[in-house]
Amino acid sequence: MSEKLQKVLARSGHGSRRELEAKIAAGRVSINGKIATLGERIDADVKVRIDGHEVLIKPPEDVVCRVLMYHKPEGEMCTRKDPEGRPTVYDRLPRVQGSRWVAVGRLDVNTSGLLLFTTDGELANRLMHPGHQIEREYAVRVFGEVDDAMLRKLKKGVQLEDGPASFKEIKRGGGEGMNQWYRVVLTEGRNREVRRLWESQGVTVSRLMRVRYGNIKLEQGLPQSGWGELPLEQINYLRELVGLTPEDRSFIDPRRKETRQKRYARARRSQAKRLQEAKQRTRK
């Protein structure tokens, strides 16, 4: 049976549904040599090209949903290519044949922590949709005077330039003097929302790190610029959150489980190689 073009492309791992809809609307996608239209339905035997390059269309039974946990450091860009040559979050991800990694949301250049990637563009699109109210937890260090009245106001809600916003939870995390740590929880992912909420009260965010997405926590010991593949149980947790059918297969071979120590050692080697390449680019 035919399906909508953007849905098939997202499932096949060629981007999030939102990204693909924008490409279709811009005339960058063709079907059997003709420019595609948004919402057009296709069968499995058509030839689809994006920006002139033919892409693989996978039937549902051939698609294995993969999700990575990535530890983003400060200074990395959440873009596939940076015109200034700065490192990006895609530089050290494992290669996938006939597909691509899609980031579940973004973290700005000065924010570190948990970032999820998936080969399933439909899953990425639904996880990012504000309607699903998925919790994101951050560890944040602020500089300035913070009192209980301010915390109550941040939980009740303040008006930002793009509408009202608030923290679902705020917990004190310790600190010294004017520098204090807090754990805050949001259920949407607007641009720089954590920073803007605190700045609306006249205090400055000096450190920001995402530590949880839903119930997926950033694993302790995972080095910066390191990644780890999520097991089937956690993948199906994410799929259930957004109303997608569970998977019965995983890219991870259960007969060859990689130990956490080996995985983190590989991630550390990847990080060291990446830092060396960054230094070489700087010298040039």
Number of C-alpha atoms within 10 A of each C-alpha: 6 10 13 13 23 29 18 23 25 27 25 26 29 24 25 27 24 16 15 22 20 14 17 20 14 13 15 16 26 19 17 12 12 11 15 21 18 17 14 13 15 17 14 12 8 11 15 22 19 17 11 11 10 14 17 16 23 16 12 10 6 9 16 17 23 21 27 21 21 27 25 27 20 18 15 21 23 19 13 12 14 12 5 6 11 13 21 18 23 20 16 17 16 11 11 11 8 12 20 19 25 26 25 21 17 19 25 14 14 15 23 23 22 26 23 24 24 24 26 26 31 25 26 28 20 21 22 20 15 12 11 14 16 21 17 21 24 23 20 22 21 21 17 16 14 16 8 8 8 13 18 13 13 20 16 13 15 16 11 13 7 9 7 11 21 22 22 16 14 17 12 13 13 11 12 7 9 12 16 19 20 18 18 22 23 21 18 20 18 15 13 12 17 20 18 18 22 21 13 13 16 12 17 18 19 15 16 23 21 23 20 19 22 15 13 17 15 18 15 7 11 20 20 18 26 23 27 19 19 19 17 20 13 14 21 17 15 23 20 12 15 20 11 14 9 15 14 10 13 17 13 14 10 10 6 7 8 12 9 12 11 10 15 18 16 16 22 18 13 19 17 13 12 16 14 11 13 14 10 10 12 10 7 5
